[in-house]
Amino acid sequence: VLKEGDEVTAVVVNVDRKTRNIQLSIKQKDMIDEQGAMANLSQQSSRESAGTTSLGALLRAKLDNSDK
């Protein structure tokens, strides 16, 4: 529960000009932050896995080297 003077970070959900009310959402801000973090993690993971090869390709290369 918040008190007057408390500082929070939130997202503006709705602005009603007629009644001069602003609706804020702390939960939605957290969800947006979490989605951004997941997107960054996904991008980082795809960049790291782009340089890997399959196990079969590694075994084939090892067998080819041992035959020579």
PQR file with spaces between the fields and no chain letter, atoms N, CA, C, O and H, PARSE charges and radii, in Angstrom:
ATOM       1  N    VAL     1       0.857   -1.176    0.000 -0.4000 1.5000
ATOM       2  CA   VAL     1       0.000    0.000    0.000 -0.0000 2.0000
ATOM       3  C    VAL     1       0.896    1.231    0.000  0.5500 1.7000
ATOM       4  O    VAL     1       1.867    1.318    0.752 -0.5500 1.4000
ATOM       5  N    LEU     2       0.549    2.166   -0.851 -0.4000 1.5000
ATOM       6  CA   LEU     2       1.351    3.368   -1.008 -0.0000 2.0000
ATOM       7  C    LEU     2       0.784    4.508   -0.172  0.5500 1.7000
ATOM       8  O    LEU     2      -0.409    4.565    0.125 -0.5500 1.4000
ATOM       9  H    LEU     2      -0.240    2.095   -1.462  0.4000 1.0000
ATOM      10  N    LYS     3       1.669    5.396    0.188 -0.4000 1.5000
ATOM      11  CA   LYS     3       1.272    6.589    0.939 -0.0000 2.0000
ATOM      12  C    LYS     3       1.630    7.805    0.113  0.5500 1.7000
ATOM      13  O    LYS     3       2.461    7.718   -0.791 -0.5500 1.4000
ATOM      14  H    LYS     3       2.638    5.351   -0.052  0.4000 1.0000
ATOM      15  N    GLU     4       1.036    8.898    0.400 -0.4000 1.5000
ATOM      16  CA   GLU     4       1.343   10.145   -0.296 -0.0000 2.0000
ATOM      17  C    GLU     4       2.816   10.479   -0.096  0.5500 1.7000
ATOM      18  O    GLU     4       3.325   10.468    1.025 -0.5500 1.4000
ATOM      19  H    GLU     4       0.361    8.968    1.134  0.4000 1.0000
ATOM      20  N    GLY     5       3.487   10.775   -1.200 -0.4000 1.5000
ATOM      21  CA   GLY     5       4.911   11.096   -1.151 -0.0000 2.0000
ATOM      22  C    GLY     5       5.798    9.929   -1.537  0.5500 1.7000
ATOM      23  O    GLY     5       6.982   10.128   -1.807 -0.5500 1.4000
ATOM      24  H    GLY     5       3.074   10.783   -2.110  0.4000 1.0000
ATOM      25  N    ASP     6       5.251    8.696   -1.572 -0.4000 1.5000
ATOM      26  CA   ASP     6       6.023    7.534   -2.001 -0.0000 2.0000
ATOM      27  C    ASP     6       6.337    7.657   -3.490  0.5500 1.7000
ATOM      28  O    ASP     6       5.493    8.086   -4.276 -0.5500 1.4000
ATOM      29  H    ASP     6       4.289    8.534   -1.353  0.4000 1.0000
ATOM      30  N    GLU     7       7.548    7.281   -3.868 -0.4000 1.5000
ATOM      31  CA   GLU     7       7.941    7.313   -5.269 -0.0000 2.0000
ATOM      32  C    GLU     7       7.912    5.908   -5.816  0.5500 1.7000
ATOM      33  O    GLU     7       8.471    4.988   -5.219 -0.5500 1.4000
ATOM      34  H    GLU     7       8.234    6.933   -3.230  0.4000 1.0000
ATOM      35  N    VAL     8       7.252    5.738   -6.969 -0.4000 1.5000
ATOM      36  CA   VAL     8       7.160    4.441   -7.632 -0.0000 2.0000
ATOM      37  C    VAL     8       7.406    4.640   -9.123  0.5500 1.7000
ATOM      38  O    VAL     8       7.289    5.748   -9.646 -0.5500 1.4000
ATOM      39  H    VAL     8       6.798    6.486   -7.454  0.4000 1.0000
ATOM      40  N    THR     9       7.744    3.555   -9.789 -0.4000 1.5000
ATOM      41  CA   THR     9       7.862    3.572  -11.238 -0.0000 2.0000
ATOM      42  C    THR     9       6.690    2.763  -11.774  0.5500 1.7000
ATOM      43  O    THR     9       6.482    1.616  -11.377 -0.5500 1.4000
ATOM      44  H    THR     9       7.839    2.654   -9.364  0.4000 1.0000
ATOM      45  N    ALA    10       5.928    3.365  -12.675 -0.4000 1.5000
ATOM      46  CA   ALA    10       4.727    2.716  -13.197 -0.0000 2.0000
ATOM      47  C    ALA    10       4.518    3.108  -14.655  0.5500 1.7000
ATOM      48  O    ALA    10       5.204    3.981  -15.187 -0.5500 1.4000
ATOM      49  H    ALA    10       6.096    4.296  -12.997  0.4000 1.0000
ATOM      50  N    VAL    11       3.558    2.445  -15.283 -0.4000 1.5000
ATOM      51  CA   VAL    11       3.189    2.720  -16.665 -0.0000 2.0000
ATOM      52  C    VAL    11       1.830    3.410  -16.644  0.5500 1.7000
ATOM      53  O    VAL    11       0.940    3.020  -15.889 -0.5500 1.4000
ATOM      54  H    VAL    11       3.001    1.736  -14.851  0.4000 1.0000
ATOM      55  N    VAL    12       1.677    4.436  -17.477 -0.4000 1.5000
ATOM      56  CA   VAL    12       0.390    5.103  -17.605 -0.0000 2.0000
ATOM      57  C    VAL    12      -0.503    4.215  -18.457  0.5500 1.7000
ATOM      58  O    VAL    12      -0.197    3.942  -19.618 -0.5500 1.4000
ATOM      59  H    VAL    12       2.401    4.753  -18.091  0.4000 1.0000
ATOM      60  N    VAL    13      -1.614    3.765  -17.871 -0.4000 1.5000
ATOM      61  CA   VAL    13      -2.523    2.867  -18.553 -0.0000 2.0000
ATOM      62  C    VAL    13      -3.632    3.647  -19.250  0.5500 1.7000
ATOM      63  O    VAL    13      -4.018    3.312  -20.370 -0.5500 1.4000
ATOM      64  H    VAL    13      -1.863    3.987  -16.928  0.4000 1.0000
ATOM      65  N    ASN    14      -4.141    4.676  -18.598 -0.4000 1.5000
ATOM      66  CA   ASN    14      -5.263    5.422  -19.152 -0.0000 2.0000
ATOM      67  C    ASN    14      -5.241    6.849  -18.609  0.5500 1.7000
ATOM      68  O    ASN    14      -4.886    7.081  -17.453 -0.5500 1.4000
ATOM      69  H    ASN    14      -3.827    4.947  -17.688  0.4000 1.0000
ATOM      70  N    VAL    15      -5.625    7.799  -19.459 -0.4000 1.5000
ATOM      71  CA   VAL    15      -5.781    9.184  -19.044 -0.0000 2.0000
ATOM      72  C    VAL    15      -7.199    9.605  -19.413  0.5500 1.7000
ATOM      73  O    VAL    15      -7.570    9.603  -20.587 -0.5500 1.4000
ATOM      74  H    VAL    15      -5.913    7.610  -20.398  0.4000 1.0000
ATOM      75  N    ASP    16      -7.988    9.964  -18.404 -0.4000 1.5000
ATOM      76  CA   ASP    16      -9.358   10.411  -18.631 -0.0000 2.0000
ATOM      77  C    ASP    16      -9.383   11.927  -18.460  0.5500 1.7000
ATOM      78  O    ASP    16      -9.346   12.443  -17.343 -0.5500 1.4000
ATOM      79  H    ASP    16      -7.687    9.965  -17.451  0.4000 1.0000
ATOM      80  N    ARG    17      -9.445   12.621  -19.583 -0.4000 1.5000
ATOM      81  CA   ARG    17      -9.397   14.088  -19.538 -0.0000 2.0000
ATOM      82  C    ARG    17     -10.654   14.681  -18.915  0.5500 1.7000
ATOM      83  O    ARG    17     -10.603   15.728  -18.270 -0.5500 1.4000
ATOM      84  H    ARG    17      -9.475   12.202  -20.491  0.4000 1.0000
ATOM      85  N    LYS    18     -11.775   14.010  -19.111 -0.4000 1.5000
ATOM      86  CA   LYS    18     -13.032   14.528  -18.597 -0.0000 2.0000
ATOM      87  C    LYS    18     -13.027   14.576  -17.064  0.5500 1.7000
ATOM      88  O    LYS    18     -13.382   15.590  -16.463 -0.5500 1.4000
ATOM      89  H    LYS    18     -11.817   13.159  -19.636  0.4000 1.0000
ATOM      90  N    THR    19     -12.618   13.460  -16.442 -0.4000 1.5000
ATOM      91  CA   THR    19     -12.601   13.405  -14.975 -0.0000 2.0000
ATOM      92  C    THR    19     -11.231   13.766  -14.406  0.5500 1.7000
ATOM      93  O    THR    19     -11.052   13.834  -13.190 -0.5500 1.4000
ATOM      94  H    THR    19     -12.330   12.636  -16.931  0.4000 1.0000
ATOM      95  N    ARG    20     -10.265   13.998  -15.302 -0.4000 1.5000
ATOM      96  CA   ARG    20      -8.907   14.366  -14.903 -0.0000 2.0000
ATOM      97  C    ARG    20      -8.257   13.294  -14.014  0.5500 1.7000
ATOM      98  O    ARG    20      -7.598   13.599  -13.020 -0.5500 1.4000
ATOM      99  H    ARG    20     -10.411   13.942  -16.289  0.4000 1.0000
ATOM     100  N    ASN    21      -8.467   12.028  -14.408 -0.4000 1.5000
ATOM     101  CA   ASN    21      -7.877   10.899  -13.695 -0.0000 2.0000
ATOM     102  C    ASN    21      -6.819   10.244  -14.559  0.5500 1.7000
ATOM     103  O    ASN    21      -6.930   10.201  -15.784 -0.5500 1.4000
ATOM     104  H    ASN    21      -9.003   11.780  -15.215  0.4000 1.0000
ATOM     105  N    ILE    22      -5.795    9.737  -13.899 -0.4000 1.5000
ATOM     106  CA   ILE    22      -4.735    8.981  -14.571 -0.0000 2.0000
ATOM     107  C    ILE    22      -4.683    7.611  -13.910  0.5500 1.7000
ATOM     108  O    ILE    22      -4.623    7.503  -12.685 -0.5500 1.4000
ATOM     109  H    ILE    22      -5.705    9.772  -12.904  0.4000 1.0000
ATOM     110  N    GLN    23      -4.705    6.559  -14.738 -0.4000 1.5000
ATOM     111  CA   GLN    23      -4.574    5.201  -14.211 -0.0000 2.0000
ATOM     112  C    GLN    23      -3.150    4.730  -14.450  0.5500 1.7000
ATOM     113  O    GLN    23      -2.632    4.812  -15.564 -0.5500 1.4000
ATOM     114  H    GLN    23      -4.754    6.647  -15.733  0.4000 1.0000
ATOM     115  N    LEU    24      -2.530    4.238  -13.396 -0.4000 1.5000
ATOM     116  CA   LEU    24      -1.156    3.744  -13.456 -0.0000 2.0000
ATOM     117  C    LEU    24      -1.135    2.264  -13.114  0.5500 1.7000
ATOM     118  O    LEU    24      -2.020    1.768  -12.417 -0.5500 1.4000
ATOM     119  H    LEU    24      -2.951    4.171  -12.491  0.4000 1.0000
ATOM     120  N    SER    25      -0.118    1.559  -13.609 -0.4000 1.5000
ATOM     121  CA   SER    25       0.017    0.138  -13.304 -0.0000 2.0000
ATOM     122  C    SER    25       1.477   -0.190  -13.027  0.5500 1.7000
ATOM     123  O    SER    25       2.335   -0.041  -13.897 -0.5500 1.4000
ATOM     124  H    SER    25       0.601    1.962  -14.175  0.4000 1.0000
ATOM     125  N    ILE    26       1.743   -0.631  -11.825 -0.4000 1.5000
ATOM     126  CA   ILE    26       3.086   -1.082  -11.454 -0.0000 2.0000
ATOM     127  C    ILE    26       3.309   -2.491  -12.004  0.5500 1.7000
ATOM     128  O    ILE    26       4.400   -2.817  -12.472 -0.5500 1.4000
ATOM     129  H    ILE    26       1.046   -0.752  -11.118  0.4000 1.0000
ATOM     130  N    LYS    27       2.260   -3.328  -11.942 -0.4000 1.5000
ATOM     131  CA   LYS    27       2.377   -4.705  -12.435 -0.0000 2.0000
ATOM     132  C    LYS    27       2.672   -4.733  -13.928  0.5500 1.7000
ATOM     133  O    LYS    27       3.499   -5.524  -14.381 -0.5500 1.4000
ATOM     134  H    LYS    27       1.374   -3.063  -11.561  0.4000 1.0000
ATOM     135  N    GLN    28       2.008   -3.882  -14.693 -0.4000 1.5000
ATOM     136  CA   GLN    28       2.238   -3.858  -16.142 -0.0000 2.0000
ATOM     137  C    GLN    28       3.659   -3.390  -16.442  0.5500 1.7000
ATOM     138  O    GLN    28       4.278   -3.878  -17.388 -0.5500 1.4000
ATOM     139  H    GLN    28       1.336   -3.239  -14.325  0.4000 1.0000
ATOM     140  N    LYS    29       4.180   -2.464  -15.662 -0.4000 1.5000
ATOM     141  CA   LYS    29       5.564   -2.016  -15.836 -0.0000 2.0000
ATOM     142  C    LYS    29       6.525   -3.161  -15.584  0.5500 1.7000
ATOM     143  O    LYS    29       7.506   -3.326  -16.309 -0.5500 1.4000
ATOM     144  H    LYS    29       3.677   -2.068  -14.894  0.4000 1.0000
ATOM     145  N    ASP    30       6.246   -3.959  -14.551 -0.4000 1.5000
ATOM     146  CA   ASP    30       7.088   -5.118  -14.259 -0.0000 2.0000
ATOM     147  C    ASP    30       7.026   -6.146  -15.386  0.5500 1.7000
ATOM     148  O    ASP    30       8.041   -6.746  -15.740 -0.5500 1.4000
ATOM     149  H    ASP    30       5.449   -3.826  -13.961  0.4000 1.0000
ATOM     150  N    MET    31       5.822   -6.349  -15.955 -0.4000 1.5000
ATOM     151  CA   MET    31       5.672   -7.294  -17.057 -0.0000 2.0000
ATOM     152  C    MET    31       6.445   -6.827  -18.285  0.5500 1.7000
ATOM     153  O    MET    31       7.063   -7.640  -18.973 -0.5500 1.4000
ATOM     154  H    MET    31       4.998   -5.861  -15.668  0.4000 1.0000
ATOM     155  N    ILE    32       6.417   -5.532  -18.565 -0.4000 1.5000
ATOM     156  CA   ILE    32       7.154   -4.985  -19.707 -0.0000 2.0000
ATOM     157  C    ILE    32       8.654   -5.164  -19.494  0.5500 1.7000
ATOM     158  O    ILE    32       9.377   -5.535  -20.419 -0.5500 1.4000
ATOM     159  H    ILE    32       5.915   -4.872  -18.007  0.4000 1.0000
ATOM     160  N    ASP    33       9.117   -4.900  -18.274 -0.4000 1.5000
ATOM     161  CA   ASP    33      10.537   -5.095  -17.962 -0.0000 2.0000
ATOM     162  C    ASP    33      10.941   -6.562  -18.125  0.5500 1.7000
ATOM     163  O    ASP    33      12.010   -6.864  -18.655 -0.5500 1.4000
ATOM     164  H    ASP    33       8.529   -4.599  -17.523  0.4000 1.0000
ATOM     165  N    GLU    34      10.078   -7.465  -17.667 -0.4000 1.5000
ATOM     166  CA   GLU    34      10.370   -8.893  -17.766 -0.0000 2.0000
ATOM     167  C    GLU    34      10.410   -9.344  -19.223  0.5500 1.7000
ATOM     168  O    GLU    34      11.273  -10.136  -19.602 -0.5500 1.4000
ATOM     169  H    GLU    34       9.209   -7.220  -17.237  0.4000 1.0000
ATOM     170  N    GLN    35       9.491   -8.849  -20.036 -0.4000 1.5000
ATOM     171  CA   GLN    35       9.480   -9.200  -21.460 -0.0000 2.0000
ATOM     172  C    GLN    35      10.744   -8.693  -22.150  0.5500 1.7000
ATOM     173  O    GLN    35      11.302   -9.379  -23.007 -0.5500 1.4000
ATOM     174  H    GLN    35       8.791   -8.205  -19.728  0.4000 1.0000
ATOM     175  N    GLY    36      11.195   -7.499  -21.781 -0.4000 1.5000
ATOM     176  CA   GLY    36      12.426   -6.961  -22.348 -0.0000 2.0000
ATOM     177  C    GLY    36      13.634   -7.801  -21.959  0.5500 1.7000
ATOM     178  O    GLY    36      14.525   -8.046  -22.772 -0.5500 1.4000
ATOM     179  H    GLY    36      10.742   -6.942  -21.086  0.4000 1.0000
ATOM     180  N    ALA    37      13.650   -8.236  -20.703 -0.4000 1.5000
ATOM     181  CA   ALA    37      14.755   -9.072  -20.243 -0.0000 2.0000
ATOM     182  C    ALA    37      14.755  -10.415  -20.954  0.5500 1.7000
ATOM     183  O    ALA    37      15.813  -10.926  -21.323 -0.5500 1.4000
ATOM     184  H    ALA    37      12.926   -8.037  -20.042  0.4000 1.0000
ATOM     185  N    MET    38      13.570  -10.990  -21.147 -0.4000 1.5000
ATOM     186  CA   MET    38      13.474  -12.266  -21.848 -0.0000 2.0000
ATOM     187  C    MET    38      13.908  -12.119  -23.307  0.5500 1.7000
ATOM     188  O    MET    38      14.563  -13.009  -23.849 -0.5500 1.4000
ATOM     189  H    MET    38      12.711  -10.575  -20.847  0.4000 1.0000
ATOM     190  N    ALA    39      13.553  -11.013  -23.941 -0.4000 1.5000
ATOM     191  CA   ALA    39      13.957  -10.777  -25.328 -0.0000 2.0000
ATOM     192  C    ALA    39      15.476  -10.649  -25.420  0.5500 1.7000
ATOM     193  O    ALA    39      16.091  -11.187  -26.341 -0.5500 1.4000
ATOM     194  H    ALA    39      13.021  -10.289  -23.501  0.4000 1.0000
ATOM     195  N    ASN    40      16.082   -9.939  -24.468 -0.4000 1.5000
ATOM     196  CA   ASN    40      17.542   -9.795  -24.457 -0.0000 2.0000
ATOM     197  C    ASN    40      18.215  -11.147  -24.247  0.5500 1.7000
ATOM     198  O    ASN    40      19.211  -11.460  -24.899 -0.5500 1.4000
ATOM     199  H    ASN    40      15.583   -9.502  -23.720  0.4000 1.0000
ATOM     200  N    LEU    41      17.667  -11.943  -23.337 -0.4000 1.5000
ATOM     201  CA   LEU    41      18.223  -13.267  -23.074 -0.0000 2.0000
ATOM     202  C    LEU    41      18.111  -14.155  -24.308  0.5500 1.7000
ATOM     203  O    LEU    41      19.037  -14.896  -24.637 -0.5500 1.4000
ATOM     204  H    LEU    41      16.858  -11.689  -22.808  0.4000 1.0000
ATOM     205  N    SER    42      16.975  -14.074  -24.984 -0.4000 1.5000
ATOM     206  CA   SER    42      16.768  -14.867  -26.194 -0.0000 2.0000
ATOM     207  C    SER    42      17.750  -14.460  -27.283  0.5500 1.7000
ATOM     208  O    SER    42      18.314  -15.324  -27.955 -0.5500 1.4000
ATOM     209  H    SER    42      16.223  -13.472  -24.717  0.4000 1.0000
ATOM     210  N    GLN    43      17.965  -13.159  -27.468 -0.4000 1.5000
ATOM     211  CA   GLN    43      18.911  -12.683  -28.474 -0.0000 2.0000
ATOM     212  C    GLN    43      20.322  -13.124  -28.126  0.5500 1.7000
ATOM     213  O    GLN    43      21.075  -13.553  -29.001 -0.5500 1.4000
ATOM     214  H    GLN    43      17.507  -12.457  -26.922  0.4000 1.0000
ATOM     215  N    GLN    44      20.683  -13.021  -26.861 -0.4000 1.5000
ATOM     216  CA   GLN    44      22.019  -13.414  -26.432 -0.0000 2.0000
ATOM     217  C    GLN    44      22.209  -14.918  -26.637  0.5500 1.7000
ATOM     218  O    GLN    44      23.266  -15.358  -27.090 -0.5500 1.4000
ATOM     219  H    GLN    44      20.072  -12.672  -26.151  0.4000 1.0000
ATOM     220  N    SER    45      21.196  -15.691  -26.306 -0.4000 1.5000
ATOM     221  CA   SER    45      21.276  -17.139  -26.461 -0.0000 2.0000
ATOM     222  C    SER    45      21.410  -17.526  -27.923  0.5500 1.7000
ATOM     223  O    SER    45      22.183  -18.423  -28.258 -0.5500 1.4000
ATOM     224  H    SER    45      20.338  -15.334  -25.937  0.4000 1.0000
ATOM     225  N    SER    46      20.666  -16.860  -28.799 -0.4000 1.5000
ATOM     226  CA   SER    46      20.746  -17.203  -30.221 -0.0000 2.0000
ATOM     227  C    SER    46      22.093  -16.799  -30.801  0.5500 1.7000
ATOM     228  O    SER    46      22.600  -17.475  -31.696 -0.5500 1.4000
ATOM     229  H    SER    46      20.038  -16.131  -28.527  0.4000 1.0000
ATOM     230  N    ARG    47      22.680  -15.719  -30.316 -0.4000 1.5000
ATOM     231  CA   ARG    47      24.013  -15.320  -30.791 -0.0000 2.0000
ATOM     232  C    ARG    47      25.065  -16.323  -30.351  0.5500 1.7000
ATOM     233  O    ARG    47      25.984  -16.636  -31.108 -0.5500 1.4000
ATOM     234  H    ARG    47      22.269  -15.170  -29.589  0.4000 1.0000
ATOM     235  N    GLU    48      24.933  -16.838  -29.112 -0.4000 1.5000
ATOM     236  CA   GLU    48      25.912  -17.797  -28.605 -0.0000 2.0000
ATOM     237  C    GLU    48      25.780  -19.142  -29.310  0.5500 1.7000
ATOM     238  O    GLU    48      26.786  -19.799  -29.578 -0.5500 1.4000
ATOM     239  H    GLU    48      24.186  -16.584  -28.497  0.4000 1.0000
ATOM     240  N    SER    49      24.561  -19.556  -29.612 -0.4000 1.5000
ATOM     241  CA   SER    49      24.371  -20.867  -30.222 -0.0000 2.0000
ATOM     242  C    SER    49      24.620  -20.839  -31.723  0.5500 1.7000
ATOM     243  O    SER    49      24.689  -21.901  -32.342 -0.5500 1.4000
ATOM     244  H    SER    49      23.743  -19.022  -29.394  0.4000 1.0000
ATOM     245  N    ALA    50      24.756  -19.678  -32.322 -0.4000 1.5000
ATOM     246  CA   ALA    50      24.979  -19.581  -33.762 -0.0000 2.0000
ATOM     247  C    ALA    50      26.323  -20.187  -34.154  0.5500 1.7000
ATOM     248  O    ALA    50      26.472  -20.654  -35.284 -0.5500 1.4000
ATOM     249  H    ALA    50      24.701  -18.815  -31.819  0.4000 1.0000
ATOM     250  N    GLY    51      27.298  -20.194  -33.261 -0.4000 1.5000
ATOM     251  CA   GLY    51      28.620  -20.707  -33.579 -0.0000 2.0000
ATOM     252  C    GLY    51      28.800  -22.174  -33.260  0.5500 1.7000
ATOM     253  O    GLY    51      29.879  -22.718  -33.498 -0.5500 1.4000
ATOM     254  H    GLY    51      27.178  -19.815  -32.344  0.4000 1.0000
ATOM     255  N    THR    52      27.789  -22.834  -32.733 -0.4000 1.5000
ATOM     256  CA   THR    52      27.942  -24.240  -32.370 -0.0000 2.0000
ATOM     257  C    THR    52      27.602  -25.131  -33.544  0.5500 1.7000
ATOM     258  O    THR    52      26.909  -24.722  -34.476 -0.5500 1.4000
ATOM     259  H    THR    52      26.913  -22.392  -32.539  0.4000 1.0000
ATOM     260  N    THR    53      28.097  -26.353  -33.486 -0.4000 1.5000
ATOM     261  CA   THR    53      27.784  -27.345  -34.508 -0.0000 2.0000
ATOM     262  C    THR    53      27.104  -28.531  -33.841  0.5500 1.7000
ATOM     263  O    THR    53      27.038  -28.609  -32.614 -0.5500 1.4000
ATOM     264  H    THR    53      28.660  -26.685  -32.729  0.4000 1.0000
ATOM     265  N    SER    54      26.609  -29.435  -34.634 -0.4000 1.5000
ATOM     266  CA   SER    54      25.934  -30.604  -34.082 -0.0000 2.0000
ATOM     267  C    SER    54      26.960  -31.620  -33.597  0.5500 1.7000
ATOM     268  O    SER    54      28.121  -31.599  -34.008 -0.5500 1.4000
ATOM     269  H    SER    54      26.663  -29.372  -35.630  0.4000 1.0000
ATOM     270  N    LEU    55      26.516  -32.496  -32.728 -0.4000 1.5000
ATOM     271  CA   LEU    55      27.390  -33.530  -32.197 -0.0000 2.0000
ATOM     272  C    LEU    55      27.849  -34.466  -33.312  0.5500 1.7000
ATOM     273  O    LEU    55      28.993  -34.919  -33.332 -0.5500 1.4000
ATOM     274  H    LEU    55      25.574  -32.512  -32.395  0.4000 1.0000
ATOM     275  N    GLY    56      26.945  -34.742  -34.225 -0.4000 1.5000
ATOM     276  CA   GLY    56      27.294  -35.620  -35.346 -0.0000 2.0000
ATOM     277  C    GLY    56      28.417  -35.042  -36.190  0.5500 1.7000
ATOM     278  O    GLY    56      29.317  -35.766  -36.614 -0.5500 1.4000
ATOM     279  H    GLY    56      26.016  -34.374  -34.209  0.4000 1.0000
ATOM     280  N    ALA    57      28.364  -33.730  -36.435 -0.4000 1.5000
ATOM     281  CA   ALA    57      29.409  -33.086  -37.236 -0.0000 2.0000
ATOM     282  C    ALA    57      30.745  -33.124  -36.507  0.5500 1.7000
ATOM     283  O    ALA    57      31.786  -33.307  -37.137 -0.5500 1.4000
ATOM     284  H    ALA    57      27.632  -33.142  -36.090  0.4000 1.0000
ATOM     285  N    LEU    58      30.729  -32.957  -35.210 -0.4000 1.5000
ATOM     286  CA   LEU    58      31.977  -33.018  -34.439 -0.0000 2.0000
ATOM     287  C    LEU    58      32.567  -34.416  -34.459  0.5500 1.7000
ATOM     288  O    LEU    58      33.777  -34.576  -34.615 -0.5500 1.4000
ATOM     289  H    LEU    58      29.883  -32.808  -34.698  0.4000 1.0000
ATOM     290  N    LEU    59      31.718  -35.438  -34.300 -0.4000 1.5000
ATOM     291  CA   LEU    59      32.214  -36.823  -34.333 -0.0000 2.0000
ATOM     292  C    LEU    59      32.769  -37.176  -35.705  0.5500 1.7000
ATOM     293  O    LEU    59      33.808  -37.828  -35.809 -0.5500 1.4000
ATOM     294  H    LEU    59      30.735  -35.308  -34.173  0.4000 1.0000
ATOM     295  N    ARG    60      32.080  -36.746  -36.759 -0.4000 1.5000
ATOM     296  CA   ARG    60      32.537  -37.026  -38.119 -0.0000 2.0000
ATOM     297  C    ARG    60      33.905  -36.389  -38.357  0.5500 1.7000
ATOM     298  O    ARG    60      34.787  -37.011  -38.949 -0.5500 1.4000
ATOM     299  H    ARG    60      31.236  -36.216  -36.675  0.4000 1.0000
ATOM     300  N    ALA    61      34.080  -35.168  -37.901 -0.4000 1.5000
ATOM     301  CA   ALA    61      35.365  -34.492  -38.078 -0.0000 2.0000
ATOM     302  C    ALA    61      36.465  -35.203  -37.305  0.5500 1.7000
ATOM     303  O    ALA    61      37.589  -35.330  -37.790 -0.5500 1.4000
ATOM     304  H    ALA    61      33.363  -34.662  -37.420  0.4000 1.0000
ATOM     305  N    LYS    62      36.144  -35.661  -36.112 -0.4000 1.5000
ATOM     306  CA   LYS    62      37.133  -36.367  -35.296 -0.0000 2.0000
ATOM     307  C    LYS    62      37.514  -37.693  -35.958  0.5500 1.7000
ATOM     308  O    LYS    62      38.691  -38.051  -35.996 -0.5500 1.4000
ATOM     309  H    LYS    62      35.231  -35.558  -35.718  0.4000 1.0000
ATOM     310  N    LEU    63      36.529  -38.418  -36.475 -0.4000 1.5000
ATOM     311  CA   LEU    63      36.810  -39.686  -37.150 -0.0000 2.0000
ATOM     312  C    LEU    63      37.617  -39.471  -38.426  0.5500 1.7000
ATOM     313  O    LEU    63      38.505  -40.265  -38.738 -0.5500 1.4000
ATOM     314  H    LEU    63      35.573  -38.127  -36.444  0.4000 1.0000
ATOM     315  N    ASP    64      37.319  -38.419  -39.156 -0.4000 1.5000
ATOM     316  CA   ASP    64      38.070  -38.115  -40.370 -0.0000 2.0000
ATOM     317  C    ASP    64      39.521  -37.808  -40.042  0.5500 1.7000
ATOM     318  O    ASP    64      40.419  -38.212  -40.781 -0.5500 1.4000
ATOM     319  H    ASP    64      36.597  -37.775  -38.902  0.4000 1.0000
ATOM     320  N    ASN    65      39.763  -37.104  -38.953 -0.4000 1.5000
ATOM     321  CA   ASN    65      41.131  -36.762  -38.555 -0.0000 2.0000
ATOM     322  C    ASN    65      41.884  -37.998  -38.074  0.5500 1.7000
ATOM     323  O    ASN    65      43.089  -38.111  -38.295 -0.5500 1.4000
ATOM     324  H    ASN    65      39.034  -36.776  -38.353  0.4000 1.0000
ATOM     325  N    SER    66      41.188  -38.925  -37.421 -0.4000 1.5000
ATOM     326  CA   SER    66      41.876  -40.114  -36.906 -0.0000 2.0000
ATOM     327  C    SER    66      42.219  -41.092  -38.030  0.5500 1.7000
ATOM     328  O    SER    66      43.156  -41.876  -37.881 -0.5500 1.4000
ATOM     329  H    SER    66      40.208  -38.833  -37.242  0.4000 1.0000
ATOM     330  N    ASP    67      41.486  -41.072  -39.160 -0.4000 1.5000
ATOM     331  CA   ASP    67      41.769  -41.942  -40.287 -0.0000 2.0000
ATOM     332  C    ASP    67      43.027  -41.511  -41.045  0.5500 1.7000
ATOM     333  O    ASP    67      43.648  -42.332  -41.719 -0.5500 1.4000
ATOM     334  H    ASP    67      40.724  -40.435  -39.281  0.4000 1.0000
ATOM     335  N    LYS    68      43.394  -40.289  -40.950 -0.4000 1.5000
ATOM     336  CA   LYS    68      44.530  -39.755  -41.720 -0.0000 2.0000
ATOM     337  C    LYS    68      45.838  -40.018  -41.073  0.5500 1.7000
ATOM     338  O    LYS    68      46.878  -39.629  -41.604 -0.5500 1.4000
ATOM     339  H    LYS    68      42.889  -39.622  -40.403  0.4000 1.0000
